[in-house]
Amino acid sequence: MSKRIGIAIIFMAVFSVLNAQQKWNYIEVDKKSYELFQQKKWKELIEFNDKACEKGIEYFNLQARTGIAWFNLGKYRKATNWFFKAWENDQNLEWLQEYLYYSLVYSGRYTEASKMAVDFTNGLQQKINFQKMKPLQIALEGGYSWNPDFDQLLGSNMDVDLEVEENYGEAFFLKNYHFESVDYSHQIAPGVILNHNLTHIGIDKMEQLFWGARYNFQIDVKQNQYFLNPVFTLGKWYFSPSMNIMWGKSGLILGNYDPDTFYSSSYRFSDFIFTTSTWTNWGNFSPGAEINLATIANEGFTQASAWLTMYPLSNSNLYFTPRIYFKSDDENSFGYNTFGISGGFQLGQLHFYGNYLNGEMENFIESGGYVIANFPGRSSRKYMGSIYFPFAKKYQFVVRYLNQDVNEKYRVYQDATLFNEREYSYIKHTVTAGISWKF
């Protein structure tokens, strides 16, 4: 009796193994995945695909169905990975082309999508309004920045504290500045976008001098800058050089040879920033790096940074980017400079974006932060918040607030040589608003 039971157990075990092997063949997997696909059981289909892949079963229909499942769940970055796998097997199916295109667009990878659209069918190209060259967006933005401690600084007694007396003391107190900016982006070829920005900045500050007595002189600075930034798609890698040229003029009051005597002067300045950055996409992660060569306020330096953008929801509804900066100049080799973290999230039609920086920021370059005010000083902390809200399909408003600490110096000169100095600080507030229009 026990012998029969043993034989039965062995038979059942062998049958179970054979049944399991039979279940995970291509025919059964295709049948089951198609059934789940028809029933729109997207999560179950994804789980079933994972098990099939563990068994070494992976083919075009299963890849495409899995991509569609992720797409319908709004996980566009995961969907893109599966559509690319299916694309490698068959690039002629119009429905697959469309899914791949929109999964890239919804993932924020428009440049990559436009380059792939070259190989799409004529019907789909017409549907997505494919053009090799076309305008993309124009935007206008203006802002106002002010120093709430201006009056307090202007009335301070730093000249007394530093005992300037018969020496020469000077400081430049920022009062406010405004800027007006216009952006224009256009596609010059599939996979190649060109971004332009033209900005005007008007800076109002007070030059305080002690030369026999204390004097305050109004100083106006006019600055213009042009930013040019092409973006290339090289396979799945993005390559983006940029050039930022700044020029302007400023008034200046200088002490004459005798105390209590001054003369006015003006000077012109020009600065530049050359940048090269590259990044790619690995599923829900996007690593990148950037290097900047610049001259700002007559100081040349090199700045480099690296970052990793993470998309926890596998789409653009939530993302955050830690970033680390390094810097070198004539006096210092490359070393840690600043840490930053930025991120954003979508809530209904509203998109929120924030950025926080902490470190030694003097003549500091932010990624995409091409509005640069040319005045001396350094900062150790800055944060910014933006709210974007679309309307009428093609338009979008943005409102921003920036808060930044600024440290500058009151300097004392003896016989035209720096003799003594004291650092003072204030908080700079900035509010901007803009509107953009997508063509």
C-alpha positions, 0 to 999 in steps of 0.5 A, a space after each residue: 500500500 505504501 509503495 502505491 502511495 509513493 508511486 502516486 506522489 512521484 507521478 503527481 510531482 512529475 505531472 506538476 513539473 510538466 504542467 508548469 513547463 507547459 504553462 510557461 511556453 510561448 503559446 500559453 504565455 501569448 494566450 494569457 497575456 492577450 487575455 489580460 490585455 483584452 481585459 485591461 488588467 494592466 497590473 496583472 499583465 505587468 506581473 505576468 510579464 515579469 514572471 515570463 521574463 524570469 522564465 526566459 520568455 520575451 518577444 515582440 507582442 509581450 513587449 508591446 503589451 507590457 509597454 501599453 500596460 505601463 502607458 495606461 497606468 501613466 508610467 511613461 518612462 517604464 512604458 518607453 523602455 518596453 516600446 524601445 524593445 519592441 521597436 528593435 524587433 519591428 519599426 514599421 507598425 504605426 500604432 507602435 510608432 505612436 505609442 513610442 512617440 507619446 511615451 517619450 513626449 510625456 516623459 519630457 524627452 521631446 527632442 528624442 521623440 522628434 528625431 525618431 519621428 523621421 522614420 514614422 509613416 506619413 500618416 502618423 507624421 501628419 497626425 503629430 504635425 511632424 516638421 523638420 523645422 518649426 518654432 516651438 515656444 516663445 516666452 516673456 518674463 520680468 522680475 523685480 529684486 529688492 534689498 529690505 535692509 538697504 536703508 539700515 545699511 545706508 545709515 550704518 556706521 561702518 566707517 566709524 567702526 573701521 576708523 576710516 578717518 583720513 583714509 578712504 572708505 567705500 561700499 556699494 549697497 544694492 537697492 533693487 534691480 529689475 529685469 525683462 527677458 524674452 525666450 524663443 525656442 525652435 527646432 532646426 532639425 529633427 533631434 536638434 533644438 535651438 534656444 535663445 534668450 535676450 535679457 536686460 537688467 537695470 541695477 540701482 545701488 548706492 555708492 557710499 564713500 568716506 573721504 573726509 566725510 560720508 557721501 552717498 552717490 546714486 549708481 545705475 548699472 545697465 546690463 544686457 545678455 544674450 544666451 544661445 543654447 543648442 540641444 542635440 540628441 545623439 541616440 539616447 544621449 543629450 548633448 547641449 553646449 551654450 554661450 552666454 555673453 553679457 555686456 553693459 555699463 556702469 557709473 562710478 564715483 572716485 575720490 580725487 587726490 584731496 579729501 572731500 573731492 570727487 569725480 564721476 566716471 563710467 566704465 563698460 564691462 563684458 563677461 562670458 560663460 561657455 557651458 557644455 552639458 550632457 545627460 541620458 535616461 536610464 528608466 526612472 533615472 537621468 544622470 548628467 554632468 556639466 562644465 562651465 568656463 567663465 569670466 564674471 566681474 573680471 574673475 576667470 574660473 571653471 565650474 563643474 557639476 553632476 546630478 541625478 534626476 529621479 522620477 519615483 512615479 515614472 513620469 513627470 508628475 514627481 521628480 527631484 534632482 540632487 546636484 553637487 558643484 565643484 569650482 576652481 580659479 586662479 588661486 584654488 584647484 577644483 574643490 567642493 563648492 555647493 550642494 543643491 536639490 531641486 524638484 517638482 510635482 504636478 497637482 491637477 493643472 498646476 505644476 510646482 517647482 522648487 530649488 535650494 542651494 547651499 555652499 560658497 556661491 560667488 560668481 556662481 552659475 546655475 544650470 539654466 540660470 542665465 539671468 545673471 546680475 553683475 554686482 559683487 558679493 557672495 552667497 551661501 544660501 538660496 531657495 526658489 519656488 515657481 508655480 506654472 499654470 496653463 490656460 487656453 491649451 497653448 499658454 502658460 503663466 509662471 510666478 516665481 519667488 527667490 530668497 537669497 542671502 548676499 554678503 559684501 564688504 566695506 573696504 578701507 584704502 590707505 594710499 590706494 592699497 587695501 587697508 581694512 575691510 568688514 563684511 556685511 550681509 542682507 537678504 535679497 528678495 526677487 519676484 518674477 512673472 511670465 507667460 509662454 506660448 507654445 506654437 
